Amino acid sequence: MPDVVAFGELLIDFVPTEAGLGVGGTALWERAPGGAPANVAVGLARLGVTAAFSGMVGDDPFGHYLADVLRDNAVDLRGLRFSAQARTALAFVALQPDGQRDFVFYRHPSADMLFGPADLDEALIAACSIFHCGSISVISEPNRAATYRALELARQHGRLISIDPNLRLPLWPSAEAARAGIRALLPHADVIKISEDEAQFLTGEADLARAARQLWHPSLKLLAITEGGAGCTYVTAAGLGRVAGFSVQTVDTTGAG
């Protein structure tokens, strides 16, 4: 059985071949596999960690392409489902001149949104060491119920739970719904990876130490707040620390975590 199960969305990112034109101004797009939990599974597999992905894609050419990409990267696919009811999710990612992104999503609904509790491979989650998910899967039903059932299974079997909010405001009904939904999810985590912008959004605090105090809960083992090129602030039960970043030429932050 895999060491890590990553649960959530698997989709196609269309990335422009030229930065800074926006979605409407871009003529040429390049197809790329995407979805934050799937990126985690692939990244771990490339590092030699046994990883599985659990989620749903459409029974369409994009969905089968994505399955092939995961398979080619040695990701366990026993938790992947194919839907005949909806298409694979698509995201058009507009690159700004500094490499940052704007997203336009096509999910009305997409297959990942239809993944429900009955689609879970419960034995897969029970047998793993770490269960990882984001917040996109708790936006709507039945995906929300599947996420919380998976979290329940992971907790019942003593598995470490890792959560990356991966805030995508355009997918939520409102900013208030996003804030409430993510704040409700985070207490289930043993490990939280969150960006400084997400931490400020959830807590209203620009100061990372104060934001961390709001996000910390007694069962949390590690809170990591990423700060882009500045590095990362981390919090454990022993206290707060920092890891410095290093300078790179930004090309595209899509999938960079």
C-alpha positions as CSV (number, residue, x, y, z in Angstrom):
1,M,0.0,0.0,0.0
2,P,1.2,3.6,-0.7
3,D,2.7,5.7,2.1
4,V,0.7,8.8,1.1
5,V,-2.8,9.2,-0.4
6,A,-3.5,12.6,-2.0
7,F,-7.2,13.3,-2.3
8,G,-9.0,15.9,-4.4
9,E,-8.9,17.5,-7.8
10,L,-7.1,16.4,-11.0
11,L,-7.5,18.7,-13.9
12,I,-6.0,20.3,-17.1
13,D,-4.2,23.6,-16.7
14,F,-4.0,25.5,-20.0
15,V,-1.0,27.8,-19.7
16,P,-0.3,30.6,-22.2
17,T,2.9,30.3,-24.3
18,E,3.5,34.1,-23.7
19,A,3.1,35.8,-20.3
20,G,1.3,39.0,-19.6
21,L,-1.5,38.9,-22.2
22,G,-4.4,37.6,-19.9
23,V,-6.9,35.0,-20.8
24,G,-8.7,37.1,-23.4
25,G,-5.5,38.2,-25.1
26,T,-3.8,34.8,-25.4
27,A,-4.0,33.0,-28.7
28,L,-1.9,29.9,-28.0
29,W,-2.2,27.7,-25.0
30,E,-0.2,24.7,-23.8
31,R,-1.9,21.8,-22.0
32,A,-0.5,20.8,-18.7
33,P,-1.6,18.3,-16.0
34,G,-2.7,20.0,-12.8
35,G,-4.6,19.9,-9.5
36,A,-2.8,20.6,-6.2
37,P,-3.3,17.2,-4.6
38,A,-2.3,15.4,-7.8
39,N,0.8,17.6,-7.9
40,V,1.7,16.4,-4.4
41,A,1.3,12.8,-5.4
42,V,3.5,13.2,-8.4
43,G,6.1,15.2,-6.5
44,L,6.3,12.5,-3.8
45,A,6.5,9.7,-6.3
46,R,9.4,11.5,-8.1
47,L,11.2,11.7,-4.7
48,G,10.8,7.9,-4.2
49,V,7.8,8.0,-1.9
50,T,5.0,5.6,-2.7
51,A,2.0,7.7,-3.4
52,A,-1.6,7.2,-4.5
53,F,-4.2,9.7,-5.9
54,S,-7.9,9.5,-5.1
55,G,-10.4,11.6,-7.1
56,M,-12.5,11.7,-10.2
57,V,-12.0,12.8,-13.8
58,G,-14.3,12.6,-16.8
59,D,-14.4,9.5,-19.0
60,D,-13.0,11.7,-21.8
61,P,-9.7,12.3,-23.6
62,F,-8.5,14.8,-21.0
63,G,-9.3,12.4,-18.1
64,H,-7.5,9.5,-19.7
65,Y,-4.5,11.7,-20.5
66,L,-4.3,12.7,-16.8
67,A,-4.5,9.1,-15.7
68,D,-1.7,8.3,-18.1
69,V,0.5,11.1,-16.6
70,L,0.0,9.8,-13.1
71,R,0.7,6.3,-14.1
72,D,3.8,7.3,-16.0
73,N,5.0,9.0,-12.7
74,A,4.4,5.8,-10.7
75,V,1.4,7.1,-8.8
76,D,-1.0,4.4,-7.6
77,L,-4.4,4.9,-9.4
78,R,-6.6,2.5,-7.5
79,G,-8.5,5.5,-6.0
80,L,-9.1,7.2,-9.3
81,R,-12.6,7.1,-10.7
82,F,-14.0,8.1,-14.2
83,S,-17.3,9.8,-14.6
84,A,-19.7,9.6,-17.6
85,Q,-21.8,12.3,-16.0
86,A,-19.4,15.3,-16.2
87,R,-16.2,16.3,-18.0
88,T,-12.7,16.7,-16.6
89,A,-12.1,20.1,-15.0
90,L,-10.3,22.7,-17.1
91,A,-8.4,25.8,-15.8
92,F,-7.0,28.6,-18.0
93,V,-4.1,30.2,-16.2
94,A,-3.2,33.7,-17.3
95,L,0.4,34.6,-16.5
96,Q,1.2,38.1,-15.5
97,P,4.6,39.7,-16.3
98,D,6.0,38.6,-12.9
99,G,4.9,35.0,-13.4
100,Q,2.0,35.2,-11.0
101,R,-1.4,33.9,-12.1
102,D,-5.1,34.5,-12.6
103,F,-7.4,31.6,-13.1
104,V,-10.5,31.0,-15.1
105,F,-12.2,27.6,-14.3
106,Y,-14.6,25.4,-16.3
107,R,-16.4,23.4,-13.6
108,H,-20.2,23.5,-14.1
109,P,-19.9,20.8,-12.7
110,S,-16.7,19.0,-13.5
111,A,-16.1,15.3,-12.7
112,D,-14.1,15.9,-9.5
113,M,-17.1,17.7,-8.0
114,L,-19.2,14.5,-8.3
115,F,-16.9,12.3,-6.3
116,G,-19.0,11.1,-3.3
117,P,-18.4,8.9,-0.2
118,A,-19.4,5.8,-2.2
119,D,-16.5,6.4,-4.6
120,L,-13.8,6.2,-1.8
121,D,-11.5,3.2,-1.6
122,E,-11.7,3.0,2.2
123,A,-9.1,0.3,2.4
124,L,-6.6,2.5,0.6
125,I,-7.0,5.3,3.1
126,A,-7.0,2.9,6.1
127,A,-3.6,1.4,4.9
128,C,-1.7,4.6,4.1
129,S,0.6,6.5,6.5
130,I,-0.3,10.0,5.5
131,F,-3.6,11.4,4.1
132,H,-3.4,14.7,2.2
133,C,-6.1,17.0,0.9
134,G,-7.0,20.6,0.1
135,S,-10.1,22.7,0.4
136,I,-11.5,22.7,-3.1
137,S,-13.1,19.3,-2.4
138,V,-15.1,20.8,0.5
139,I,-16.8,23.5,-1.6
140,S,-19.9,21.5,-2.6
141,E,-21.7,18.2,-2.1
142,P,-21.2,15.3,-2.6
143,N,-17.4,16.0,-2.7
144,R,-17.5,17.7,0.7
145,A,-19.1,14.5,2.3
146,A,-16.4,12.4,0.6
147,T,-13.6,14.6,2.0
148,Y,-14.9,14.4,5.5
149,R,-15.5,10.7,5.3
150,A,-11.9,10.3,4.2
151,L,-10.7,12.4,7.0
152,E,-12.8,10.4,9.4
153,L,-11.2,7.1,8.1
154,A,-7.7,8.5,8.3
155,R,-8.2,9.6,11.9
156,Q,-9.8,6.3,12.9
157,H,-6.8,4.5,11.7
158,G,-4.3,6.8,13.2
159,R,-3.0,8.3,10.0
160,L,-1.2,11.6,9.8
161,I,-3.4,14.2,8.1
162,S,-1.9,16.9,5.9
163,I,-4.0,19.9,4.6
164,D,-3.1,22.6,2.1
165,P,-6.0,25.1,1.8
166,N,-5.0,26.0,-1.8
167,L,-7.4,28.9,-1.8
168,R,-9.2,29.5,-5.1
169,L,-11.8,32.2,-4.4
170,P,-13.5,32.1,-7.8
171,L,-14.6,28.5,-7.0
172,W,-16.4,29.5,-3.8
173,P,-19.8,31.1,-3.6
174,S,-18.3,34.0,-1.6
175,A,-15.3,35.0,0.4
176,E,-17.2,34.4,3.6
177,A,-18.1,30.8,2.5
178,A,-14.4,30.2,1.7
179,R,-13.2,31.5,5.0
180,A,-15.8,29.5,6.9
181,G,-15.2,26.3,4.9
182,I,-11.5,26.3,5.2
183,R,-11.5,27.3,8.9
184,A,-13.8,24.3,9.6
185,L,-11.4,22.0,7.7
186,L,-8.1,22.9,9.3
187,P,-8.8,21.5,12.8
188,H,-8.7,18.0,11.2
189,A,-5.0,18.5,10.3
190,D,-1.8,17.3,11.9
191,V,0.2,19.3,9.3
192,I,-0.9,22.5,7.6
193,K,0.9,24.1,4.6
194,I,-0.5,27.6,3.9
195,S,0.7,30.7,2.1
196,E,1.0,34.1,3.8
197,D,-1.8,35.5,1.7
198,E,-4.1,32.6,2.7
199,A,-3.1,33.0,6.4
200,Q,-4.0,36.7,6.2
201,F,-7.3,35.9,4.4
202,L,-8.3,33.4,7.1
203,T,-7.3,35.3,10.2
204,G,-7.3,39.0,9.2
205,E,-3.7,39.2,10.5
206,A,-0.9,40.6,8.4
207,D,1.6,39.6,11.1
208,L,2.5,35.9,10.6
209,A,3.1,35.2,14.3
210,R,-0.4,36.5,15.2
211,A,-1.9,34.6,12.3
212,A,-0.2,31.4,13.3
213,R,-1.6,31.7,16.8
214,Q,-5.1,31.9,15.4
215,L,-4.5,28.9,13.2
216,W,-2.7,26.7,15.8
217,H,-4.7,24.0,17.5
218,P,-3.7,21.5,20.2
219,S,-3.4,18.4,17.9
220,L,-1.4,20.3,15.2
221,K,2.2,19.1,14.8
222,L,3.5,21.5,12.1
223,L,2.2,24.7,10.6
224,A,4.2,26.0,7.6
225,I,3.4,29.4,6.2
226,T,5.1,30.0,2.8
227,E,6.3,33.5,1.9
228,G,7.3,33.2,-1.7
229,G,10.9,34.2,-2.3
230,A,11.3,35.2,1.4
231,G,11.1,31.6,2.5
232,C,8.9,30.0,5.1
233,T,7.8,30.5,8.7
234,Y,7.1,27.3,10.6
235,V,5.4,26.7,13.9
236,T,5.6,23.5,16.1
237,A,4.7,22.9,19.7
238,A,8.3,23.9,20.5
239,G,8.0,27.4,19.0
240,L,8.3,29.4,15.8
241,G,11.2,29.4,13.3
242,R,12.1,30.6,9.8
243,V,13.7,29.0,6.7
244,A,15.1,31.5,4.2
245,G,14.3,31.4,0.6
246,F,16.7,31.7,-2.3
247,S,16.6,33.8,-5.5
248,V,15.4,32.3,-8.8
249,Q,14.2,33.7,-12.1
250,T,10.5,33.3,-12.0
251,V,9.0,31.8,-15.1
252,D,5.7,30.3,-13.9
253,T,4.5,29.6,-10.4
254,T,1.8,27.2,-11.5
255,G,2.3,23.9,-9.6
256,A,5.2,25.3,-7.6
257,G,3.4,24.9,-4.2
